[in-house]
Each structure stands twice: as structure tokens, then as C-alpha cells.
């Protein structure tokens, strides 16, 4: 598949000039897109500064560090022992453990690798969008504007901290290109192979919801093109509709095989998590775009922005933004009203449908999709369907610019466009001037948002309301300037053909200036050395190489996280960044090899989380004391609360660090057990019904012929807590059970003196193994069958795909040589 290939019909009817001029336009566009991608991330590329906001700081840096540690040791990144009581790492697809660009972390410092990764995928997003628009027979300049609009849109810019989403979304235009390249006359298998390859790479990129959203758009786009094949039969005499459906279905099956190494472990984790079988409707529709915040599509700062230190809208700011620029929006409207291309109506439908789906529970589309479309119920954040809207605006903007260049405009609708542009400009002027009705509407919207805001402190309501008027006027001025500029250039280009080239260039520059001025502030940076400097508190936390854990309490985590993630306050300088990092908010602890009872993950493994919740509730009601926290190995508690004896204060700053000498090590021996298969009764037992220091609660009896409880089971001589392996040397006085307060999860195997023994579910959610009196060495090893099977399936599938490609190339060359001989 050649990205810039043209069919004969398209070449004959193309408005883009000769093949040489088209090639020159493509080269210039690629150079321009490369320069813009470098320019957008210049602070991270040209200086030694590191992006530090949002998930980049609390999720991706820590996991990239852990991934690199695994790989440099020659191991697969299978398990993360540092959050909760352990979680699968490779199975958590959002971290892209098997994705090719992760290798950057082996050769560059973490911050350099991440910036290079983001810049590369932003460039890919723009280049693939450009190629797709060229495939739609648009000129180089029009395709360039569309590519800029999508790749540097507000939708992308505010989400750069969500690295896996950007990685996955980069492949969306290429997926649509593959669908656009479909013809029913081609063999179905051949049509399905490129589709499968792109879907598989998107799966490895890690953001499954983006893959689903992209796949749904590809299906809708493919179905919209069926009419263009009317009167033609597909391969084997099939209708175009049947041929497309068969090709897409086969491509999806092949993609499953190609990406099985990621899909099988991820499916196992989802099944064990709170999303197993799908989520409930309330969860799935959380982070819906509120109807009152629709104006953010044209005025993204109307409810404040984190870059200004204040956002009073619902949910989190970055999930609510779908801004595509004012000039592209004006060109898109011009395309709908003035252009003659029929496919403009399809992209208008995509844009409207994207907004309708983003509204979630506020409109009928998303509830219907939740119940009817497979996969939708597994995810939340309907607002991410604004991806459809943003891409549609990019395509329509390119079509609008194309119509201006070609003069291909319907004259009857021209007056309508002029009236619409003028009315919008008048409304914008009234807004910018602070018209009383306009301010009244904005204040009403702000008041409603504040009453429903999930992450906004009620104590700051008055401060937010005092800013509404000034923010509204500023946003009005910004909109008016951009709208009048774009509309004026469109009018000038329509009136005088000689001004078209200049107007086209100015429209492109206006779009770049608009999107860059908005988007570049959404990845604040700090000196890279501040990212790697260890917080002082880490020197006080003696967890003895993983023998114990810490607990950053929800109260401390929430207070620290909210300011940084919602308002982006406190991390813009070295001191503020250190103040945030020294709280060891999950998952910052991962970089220092300190296990935390809590963690930060969109997927929650249910059984351990139930016990952790019970433990925190116990501690909250008993001044920090909790037998369950002791069982979990919690030696240190980081909290803003004053606790008391027997806990000892070892650090005081904005918060306290309290040390508990009653914490059990992560692995210890007992000689007594209670069997309780009922989940509810197990919960009562571990909450205080038994002494967990001497007795373990099992869901089934250990496989032992004889068992005589005794007071001293023996001792552990040596212990080693590795990443995917935990080992103990023991000296026993009789049969015993080794209890490990790490999560019970499929794939963990126990070996006693080299012999495999069954892993028991201990204390509801953790691991244990029964030991005979003569046991000397015990090992728990993570060996997930889903990873092994997935790697085998993927390896075979990719091998066959590469072999098929080489065979196709060889056969093609042979056919060309035979034709040349004639």
C-alpha cells in the first residue's frame, strides 16, 4: 500500500496539477508538518526541560522507568509490584508495553524519550491525515490545512499527557486511508491485510477506547462509500456491501491474531477487574460533555482553563475539549454551504454525530450505543467521541479551502454564507463588548457548572464567579478577532481570484497561530534534573528492599492531585514540583522502588481493592491503627492528619510520615488456617475475626495429608522481592503456610524446592502456599499463560503476514518482468 498513490481516475480529474507538481507539494507539506511538530514540542526537544503535567508525571514516567528496568534485565515487563498489592503491567494495555516506540526509553533519558515519542506521533498524525485528504483528491495546500487542524487541534493538544491515546490516535487517518483504498473488485483477503495490520498496531499502542472509536468511524466511513460502487460486483460475485463487511470482519479477526500478545493478557485483566462484563450505565456515561459546555467548541476557555490556574467546568478540563480552531470551523461551514462535493454531507454527519455521542447521557446517541454497540459499555468518557467532531472539522476545512482555490462554489448560497458570517461577527462583537445579555448567559452557564462540578473546591466558588465576566470578554475578543479574520479572507478570496493564493496562505497561518497559541501551554515543563531528584522523604522510608509498604492516604493524594491535575497549580517551578513529588502520590513511588498500598490506574483489580478499602476504613476510624494495614505490610503512613501512639512521627512538613512497627513483612509464616469459601464471611473474618499474624483464612484446605497446628512454624532466613519473582529461604519446625500479602492473580505459580505446588487464595485476595516440614526454598514466579499464548499467536501471525508481503512483492516483480519481456 503506497500512501500517496493515486488511481487513474483521480489523476485524470485531480485539481492538483502534474505528477511533478503534486510530488513537490507533498514534499513541501511533509517538511512543513515536520517543522510544526518540532515547533510544537520545541521546549522538550531543544532544551533540557521535561513535560510534567497530568498522567505524564504520575503514570507514564514511573511505568516507563519500570519498563526500562525490566527490558534492560532481559525480561518481559510483566508485573508491577509497587502499586496496590501488585498489578499486571503488560496486561494493562494503556502503557503500550509491546509498542515499538517504547524502545526510545532504552536509548534516551525518560523525558527525552517521551517528548520524542509525542513529537513523532503528532507528526504521524499530521502526515497520515495529509495522506488521507490527498486520497480524497484534495490539493496539497488543502490537505496541509486539514492535517494541521487535526494534528494540532485542541482535542490533541490538551491530551498530550495521555500518551497512549496520542499513540493510538496517530493511526486513525491511516485506518481511514486503508478503508478509502477498498474496492470490491479486489480479493477480500488482500483487502483485509492492511486493515488488520493497522488495527493491530493501534491495539499495541494501548488506548483501547480510541481503537474502538476509530474502528467505528472506519466502519461508518466504509459504509458511506458503498454507493460509489453501485453497479459493480465484488470478488467472487459478492455485492460491494457484502465484500466490505467481509473484508472488515476478516481484517478484525486477523488483527486479533496479530495483537494477541496484548489482547489476551488485557482481556484477562479486564475480566478480573471492575470492568469485567462491562460497566454500569452511570460509570459508562461519566465524563459526558455537559450540554451547557457546548460553547467550549468555539470558546475553549469560557469556563476557565488549567493554564490560567482556574477551571470551573464539570469533570476534568482535558476531557471536555474538542476545539478545532475558528478559521478551520469557518472554512468547514463554507464547505457545507458553498462547495459542490457530495461527501461533505457525510463529514457534516460525522461531526454532528461526534458531538451527539460526546454528550453521553445528555443525548440519545450514546445511550443507544451503550446498549447496542459491542465494546462501548466497557469504557467511560463519552466526551472522547469529540475525536469524530475534530476530524470532521479538519476534513471540511480542507474541502472549504479546496473550493476557494478551485472557484467551485455554489453562487446561490453565497449570500447565505455572507449573512451568516456577518451575523456571527455582530454576535461576537456584542459578546466581546460585554453585552449584558451575553454576560448573563455566561454567568448562568458558569453557575450551573459550578453546582455540578466534580473536582472544583466549593470554597473557591466566589473566586470563580468573580472571574466569569473578564474571562467571557477575553474569550469574546479572541473569537471576534479570529472569526472576522477568517471570514474576511474567505470573502476576499471569493471576490477576487488574484487574491486566492495569498488568502489561502493567510488562512493556513491564522489556523496555525490560533491552534498553537491555545495548545502549546498544555504541556508545562520543568528542568529535567528536578524530575530525577529524589524527594527527601524517600531517605526516611526504610522499606527494606520491598519487605514493607507505604500508604499515601487518599486524603493526601486527593489534595495533592486535585491542585496539580485540575488547576495545574504548584508544579510550574522546581520548588513546586518537588513539593508535589515528595508526597509520593501514586504512582510516583514506582521510580524509587517503594511499594505503595494504593495506586493510580483506570482499571481496578477487585479483590485486593476490597481489602485495601477495609484497611483504610479501619485506620480512618482508629487513629491510623489497623490490623489489615499491618497485614498489608504498611510500615509508613503519609497523611496530613495527626495520629498517635503506637505510631511514631518521623517526618513533618505539609504532611506527616508515621511509622508503624507492628507492620508484618510482605511474606511470613503461619501454622494455623481457617477455611471459608463464602466471600462475605471471609470479609468478616479478616476484618477482625481472626489474628492474621498467626492464622490465615483460605478459600480451600491446603493439599496436605496431615496437619498439626503449632506455635512456632519456623523462620525465614532470607527473602528477595524481585519484580516478577519473590523468593524465600526458610527453616521450618513442621508443616507451615507461607503467606504473601501480594495479589492473588492468574499466572502466579509457587515452587517449593523446585517442585510446583498450588497457590492458595489467602485472606480473600492474596497468595499463600503450604510447605512440608523439610521445605528449604520457596519461590513465587509470575508466568502468565495468556502472555505465552498471545506471543506465540502474534509471532506466527506476523511471520505469515511478512511472508505473504514478500511473496506478493516477488510475484509482482515477476509479473512486471514477464510483461517487459513481451
N, C-alpha and C positions, 0 to 999 in steps of 0.2 A: 504494500500500500504506500503510494507516494503522496505525501501530504499536500503538495502543491500541484498535483496532477489535474488536468482539465480534460473533459470529454470533448469529442469533436464538435458536438452541437454547441457546447458552451464557448469553445474557442471561436467558432464562427459568429456567434451572436454577442460575444463579450464586448463590453464598452471599454475594456482596459487596454486596448492598443495591441501592438505586435508582440510576439513572444519575447523579443528582446526587451521591450519597454516594460512588460509585465515582470520579467526577471529583475530588471533594475529596480522597479517599485518594491518588489519583495525584499530585495537585499537592503534597500534603504529603510523599509519598515522594520526589518529584523534588527538592524543597527539601532534604530530609534527606540524600539521596545527594550533592547538590552540596556541602552543608556538610561532609560526611565527606571528600569528595575534597579540598576545600580544607584541611581539618584535617590530613589525612594528609601533605600536602606543604607545611604551613604554613611550615616553615623556609625553603623556597625561594621561597615566594610573598610572605610578609610581611616577610622580612628580606633583606638583600643577601648571602645565602650561596649557595654553588653546590654541587650534588652532585658528588662527586669520586671515587667508588669504581668499580672494575672497568672494564668496557667504556666506560662514560661518559667516563672520563678518558683512556684510551689509544686509543679508537677513535672515539667519536661526536663529542666536541668537535673533534678535529682534522679529521674529514671534514666536519662542519657548517661549520667555518671555510672549508674549501676549496670546499664547495658554494656558500657565500655569495659567495666571491670570483668564482667563475665567473658566477653569475647577475647580480651587480651590474655585470659587464662585458658583459652581454647574451649570454652564451654558455651552451650546454648543459654540464652538469658531466660531461664525457666521460671524462677521463683523470686519473689521479693519478701524477704523475712523482716523488713524494717517497718512495715505498716500493718495496722491491726494486729493480728497474731499470725501474719503471713498471708500472702495472696499470690496467685499465679501472675507471672509477669508477661510471658509470651502470649498467654491466652487473653490478656487484656489488650484487645486489638488497637485501642487508641494510641498506644505507644509505638506502633509500627516496628516491632522488633525484627521482622524479616524484610523490611523495606530497604531497597538499595541505598537510598541517601543516608541511612544511618551510619554507613561506613565513614562519613565525614568526621564522625566523633573519634575515629581511630587515628586521624592524622592532624586534627586541628583542636585547639582548646574548645571547651564546650560552647562558649559564647560565639566564637568564630564559626564553628560548625553549624550552630543554629541559625545565625544570620545568613550564612552561605546557603543553607537549606531553604530558608524563607525566600531569599532573593531568587534562587534557582526556580522554585515552584511558582513564584509570581511571574517570572519570565516565561516559564512553560505555559502558564495560564493565558498570558497575553499572546504568545505565539500560536498556541492551538486555537484560540479564539480567532485570531487573524486568519489562520488557515481555513477554519470553518466558514468564515464570512467570504473568503475568496471562493470557496466551494459553492457558495450561493450566488456566484457570478457578480460579486461586488468589486469595485476598483480597489487599488491598493490604499488610497487615502481613506476611503470609506471604511475599509476593513481595519485600517490602523486606528481610526477613531473608535470603532466598536471594541477593538481589543483593549485600548486604553480605558474605555468606560467600564468594562467588566473587571479587568485585572486590578485596577486601582480605585474601584468603587468603594463607597463607604462600607458596603457589606463585607468586602475583603479586608479593608484597612483596619476596622475595629476588631477583627477576628484573627489578626496575625499572631496573637498569643496562643491561639488554639491551633497548634502546629499540625496535628493530624488532619484537621478539617481543611487547612490550606493545601496540604499534600494531596488529599483526595480530590478536592475540587479542581485542582490543576488539570485533571484528566477529563473533566466534563466536556469541554469543547471537542476533544479528540473523540470521545464516545459519540457525540452527535455527528462528527465528521464521518465516522465509520457507518453510522446509520444513513447519512446522506449519500454515502457511496453505494448503498444497497441497490441492487437491481434484481428483479425476479428471474431474469434470464440466467443469472449466474448460479452455479451449483450451490445448494444450500449449505453444504459442509464448508466450502470455501468462503461463503459469506459469513459463517458463524465464527471462523477462527480469529479474525482481527477483533471482533466484538468480544470474544472470550478473553483474549489477551488483555484488552483494556479493562474489562471488568475485574479480572484477576489482579491486575496491578493496583486498581482502586481499592480492592479488598485488603491487599497488603499495606496500602497507605494508611489504613486503620480507622477511618471515621465511617462506620457502617451506615449511619443515618444519611450522610452525604452521598454514599454509594446508592442507597435506596432512592433518595430524592433525584439523583442524576439518572438512575435507571428508569424511573417513572417518566421523567422528561424525555428520555430517549424513546421510550415506547410511544408516548403521545406524538412526538415528532415523526417517528416512523409511520404511524398510522395516518398521519396527516398527508403523507406523501403517496399513499396508496392510489389516490385518484389520478396522479400523474402517470401511472402505468396502466390506465384503463385501456382495454382492448388488447393488451399483451398478456401472454401466458408465461408463467414462470417455468423453472426447470421441472422436468417430469410432468409437464402439463398442468401444474398447480396454478391456482389463481394468485395474483400478487399478494392478497391479504394472507392466504394460507402460507405462501412462500416466506413472507416476512415473519409471521408468527412462528413458523417452524425454525427459521434461522435464528431468531432471538431466543427461542426456547433452547435450542441446541447450544447456542453460544453461552447461555446461562449455565447449562449443565457442564460444559467444558470449562467454564470459569470456575465452577465449584471444584473441579478436579485440579485445575492449575493452582488454586488458592487453598487447597485442602489443609495445607500445613498451618494456615492461620484460622480457617473456618472451624475445623474440628475442635481445637482447644477452646476457641472463643465460644462455640456453641455449648460446650461442656460447662464453662464458667457461667454463661447466661442461665443455663438450666439450674445451676446451684444457687443462683443469685435472686435478688428481689424482683428481677425481670423475667424469671422463668415462667413460660406460658403467656408472656405479655404483661403489660402494666394495666392498672385500673384506669378508668377514664379520667379521673381527676388528675392523676400523675401525668398521664399522656398529654393532657391539654395545659399543663403548667407551662409557663413562659410563652403563652399565646400573646400575639401583638394586640394590645387593647385598642378598641375602636377609637378611643379618644387620642391615641398616639399616632394615628394615620398621618397627621401633618408632618411627622418626622421624615416621611418620604421626600419632602421638599425642603424641610427645615430641620435638619438633624439635631440642632442644638436648642430647639424650642423648649425642652424640658431640662435644660442644663446638660452639661457633659462632664465626664470624669476629668478631662483635661483642664477644666476650669475649677475642679475641686468640689463640684456640686451637681448632682443629678437627682431629680425628684420624680422621675417617672416610675412606672411599675417594673418589676423584675430587674434584671441586670442590663445595663445600657447596651453592651455589645450584642446582646441577643435581639434587640429591638430595631437595629439599624438596617435599612435597605437603601440607603441614599446612593443614587447613581449619577448625580450631578444635574445642574439646571440646564446647561447647554445641551447635553445628550437628551434630556427629557423634552426640551423644546424641539429638537430635531426629530425625536420619536413621534411627537404629536404631529409635526409636519408630515412625517411619513404616512401616518394613518389618514390624515385629511387630504393630502395632496398627491402622494405617489400613486402609481398605477399598478404596482406589483400586487398580485393577489395574495401572496403568502404573508403580507403584512398583517392581515387579519388573524392569521394563526398566531403570530407573535403577540398581537394585542390580546388574544385569548390567553396565552401563556402568562403574560404579565398580570392580567386581571385574576386568573386562577391562582397565581402565586400569592397575591395579596389576600385573596379569599381563604386560602389554606393557612396562611400565616396568622389569620385572625383566630384560628383554633376554635375554641368553644363559642366564639362570638359570631360565627357564621356557619352555614350548613355544610360547607365542603369538607372541613376537617373531621367533624363527627362521622360523616358518611365514609370518609377514607379510613377512619379508625376501625369501623365495623366491617368494611368491605375489602380493603386492600391489604393483602398479606404483608406483614412486616411493620406496618405503621404503628401498631399497638405496642411495639417493643421500645418505642422512643418517646421522649418528651420534646419540648421546644418546637411547637409548630411554626414559630416565627422564622425558623431556618428555611422555610419554603419561600422566603423573600429572595432566595437564590434564583428562583424562576423569574421573579419580577425584575431583578437586576440584569439578568442575562437578556431578558426580552427587551428591556430599555436599550441595552447595548446593540442588539441586532436592529431594532427600529431606528436608533440613531444613525447607524451605518446606512440603512436604507434611505433615511431622510437626506443625509449628505449626498448619497448617490443621486437622488432625484434632483437636488440642486445642481450638481455637476453636469448632469445629462439634460437638464431642462425638461425632464419627464414629469411634469406637474399638471394636474387637472385644474384648468383655469376657473371652472365654476366654483370650486371650493376655495379658491384663493382669498376671496373676500371674507369667507367664513373664518379662515385662519387669521386674517388681519384683525377682524373684530375680536376673536378670542385672545390674540396676543395683546391687543390694546386693553381689553377689559382686565386681563390678568395684570398688566402693568399698572393700571389705575388702582386695582385692589392692592397690589404690592406697595404702591406709594402711600395709600391710606394706612396700611399696616406699618410701614416704616416711619410714618409721621406720628405714630402713637395714637391713631384714631380711637375714640372712646369705645366704640362697639368692638373693634378688633381686640383691644386690651381686655375688655370684659370677657370676650370668648376665651382668650388665652388664660386668664386668671381662673375661669371656670374649669377649663381643662386641667390646669395645674392643681386646683383644689381637689378635683376628683381623683387625680393620680396620687396625690399625697395621702388621701384617705385609703387607697388600696395598695400603696407601695409596700413591697415585702421586705426591702432591705434599707429603707430610709429611716433614720432615727426620728422618733416623734419629737424629740427635744429641738430638732433643727427646722421644724415646720415653719415657724415665724421667719427665720432667716431666709428660707427658700422663697416664701411668698414675697418677701421684700425685694427679691431679685427678679421676679417674674416680668415686671414692666420693662426694665432695662434690657433683659435678655430678649424679650419679644421685639423691642425696637431694633436691637442689633441684628437679630435674625431677619427682620423685615428689610433693613438696609441691604443686607447681604443678598437676599433673594431678589430684591428690586434691581440691584446692580447687575447681577448675573442674568436675570431674565431679559431685561431691556437690552443688554449687550448681545445676547444670543439672538433674540428676536430681530433686533436691528440688522445684524449680519445676514440673517436669513432673508429679510426683506430686500436689503441692498443687492444680494446675490440674485434674487428673483427679478429685480427691476433692470439691472444692468449685467449682461453676460460678461462684460470685460472685467467686472469685479469679482467673478466667481472664484478664481484661484486664490486671491488674497483673502476673501471671505472664508473659504474652506480652511486655509491655514490658521486664520484667527479663531475660527470656531474650535479647531483642534487645540490651539494654545489656551483658549479660555477654559476648555474642558480639563486640560492638564492642570492649570492653575487652580481651578475650583477643587478638583479631587485631591490634589497634593496638599493644598492649604488645609483641607479638612483632615485628611487621613494620616499625614506624617506625624502628627502629635500622638498617635495612639500606640506607639511603642517607645515609651520613655527609656532612656539608657542611663547607666551609671558606669563609673570607672570599673573596668573589668577586674582589677585587683580586689575591689570591695566584694565581688561575688565569691571569691575564693578564700577570703579571710575568715578564719574560724571565730565564731562568737565566743566571748569569754566564758559563757555558761558551760560550753562543751567540755572545758577542762575540769569542771567540778562534777560532771556526771560520770561517775565510775560504774559503768555497766558491765565491767569485766568481760570485754570482748563478746558481748551479746548474751551473757548469762542472765542479765536483768533487762528490764524495760523502763522507759519513762512514760508519763502521761501528761501531755499538754491538754489541760482541761478544755471542754467545749466553750466555757465562758471566756477563757483567754484566747483560744483560737478564733472564736467568732468576733471578738472585739478587734483583734489584730487584722483578721482577714477582711472584715467589712470596710474598714477605712481604706485599705490598700486596693481592694478589688472593686469597691463601689465608687469611691471618690478619687482613687489613685493618690491619696494623700500620704505623705510620710516616707516615700521611697525615692524622691527626686534628687536626694543628695546622699553622700556617703554615710552621714550620721543617721539619717532616717532609714536607710536601707539596713544598716547594722541593727538599729533598734527593732526593726521588724524581724530580721533573721534570728536574732538571739532569743526570740520566743519559741523557736523550734516548732513553729506551726507545721503540722503535717503538710507536705512530705519533706520539709527542709531537713529533717533529721537524717534522711537517707544518705546524704553526702558525707555525713560524719560517722556512718556505721552505727548509729544509735537506734535500737528498736523502739518504736512508739506504740502504745496500746491503741491509739487512734490512727486514722489515715485519711487521705483525700483521694476519693475515687468515685466516679459516676456509677459504678457497679458495686453493690454491697453483697458480700457473701453472708447469707442469713444466719446460720447457727452461731458462729463466733460473735457476730454483731449483737445477737440476743444476749449473750453472756456479758459482753462489754457494757451493754446498756444497763444490765442489772448491777454490774460492779460500780458504775459511775453513780447510779441512783443510790446505792448503799453508801458510797463515800460522801455524796452530797448531803445525806441526812444524818451523817455521823462524824462530822468534822474531819473528813478525809480518810477515816478508817473503814476498811472493807476487807473481809476475808477473801472475796473474789478478786479484788485488786492484788492482794498478796499472792493468790494462786497464779495470777497472770504475770507475776514477776515484776510488779511495779515498784521499783526502788525509789524513784523520784517523781514528785508531782509538781508540775509547773502551773501556778494558779495565781490570780490576783487576790484570792481570799486568804485571810489569816486562819491558819489551822492550829492545832495544839498537840501536846504530848499524846502518844509517844512519838509523833512525827517531829523531826528536828529541822529547823530552818537553817539552810546552808547558803542562801543567796537572797538578797533583797535589792530590788530595783523598781521597775514599773510593776513587777510581779514578784512572787516568792517562789523559791525552789525548796520543797520539803522532802526530806529523806526519810524513808521507811526502812528500818532494819528488820521488820517482820516479813518482808517480801520473800517468797520462795524463789529459788532459781527456776529457770525455764524447764529444766529436767531434774526430776528427783524420784526416789524410790519409795514405794509403799508395800505393805504386806497384806492389806485388807481391801476388800472391794464389796460394793453393793451392786446388784444387777437390777436395773429398772428400765424396761423397754418403753414405758409410756413417757412421752416428751414433757407433758405438763408436770408429772410427778418428779421427773428428773430436775426440772427447773426449781421446784421447791426444795429438793434435797441439796443441790449445790448452793442455794441461797442461804443456807444455814442449818439444814437438816443433818449434815454430817461434817466431821472435821476433815477438810480437804488435805490437811497436812499428813494424815495417817490413812485415809480411806479414799478410794477413787470410785466414782459412780460410772458403771459401764452399761452399755445397752444390751450386752450379752455376756455370758460367762466366758472366762478365758479358757483356751484349749489346754487344760492340764488334768492329768489323771487324778492327782491328789493335791490337796491344798490345805495347809495348816497355818492360819494366821499367827504371826509372831511380832514381837515388839520392834525388833531391830532387823530390818531386811538386809542391811549391809550398807555399803558406801560407794560413792562414785569417786574413782581415783583420778580420772582425767576426763575432760569434756571439750568438745570442739563444735562451735556453731558456725558452720560454713553457709554459703548462700543456698545451695540446693541439697545440702547434706549435713546431718547432725550426728555426731558420734560420741560414744561414752565408753570408757573402760571402767568396769565395775568389779567389786568384790562382795559377794553375797554370803549370807548366813543361812539361806534357804530360798525357796521359791519366792519371787517378788514380781512386782509390776513396775516398770519404768514409765512414769507419767511425764509427758511433754506438753507444755501449755502452748503448743503451736497448732494451727488449724488442721482439723481432720478434713482431708480433701483427696479425691480420687487421684491416684498416681503415686502416692507416698507408700513406699514399701519398707518393711523392717527386716533387718538381718541380724541374727544373733549368732555370733561366732561363724559368720559366713553362711548360715542357713536361714532361708527366708521363713519368717513367721507372720501370722496375720496381724495387721494393725487394728487395734481396738479403738472404738469411739469412747473417749474418756470425758467425763464431766460435761456431757452434752455435745461438745463441739471440738474436742481436742484429741490428741493422739496418745496411745499407750501401747505397750507390748508386754506380754507375760514372759518371765525369764525363769529358766530352770536353775537350780542351786549352783550348777557348775558354770554358768554363763560368765564370760570374761569381757566380751566386746559386743556392743550394740550399735547399730547404725540405722538411721532413717535416711532413705535416699528417695529423691523425687524423680520418678521415671514414668511420666505420663504416656499411656498408650496412644492417646489422641495425637500427641505430637509425633510419635514414631510413625503411626499410620498415616498422618497427614503429610509428613515429609516424604514418605515413600510414594504416596499417590501423586503429590505435586512433582516429585522428581521424575517419575515415569511420564506424567502428562507433559511437562516442559520438554523432556527429551524427545517425545514423539512430535511435539509442536515444532521444535527446531529441526528435527529430521525432515518433517513434511515441508518446511520452508526451504531447506537446502535442495530437496528433491524438486520442488516447484521451480526454483531458480535454475537447476540443472536442466530440467525439461524445457523451460523457456529458452535457455541458451541453445539447446539442441534444435528446437524448432526454428529459431532465428537463423542458425547456421544452415539448416536444410533449405529454408526459404531463400537464403542468399545464394546457395548453390544453383537454384533454379534460375 
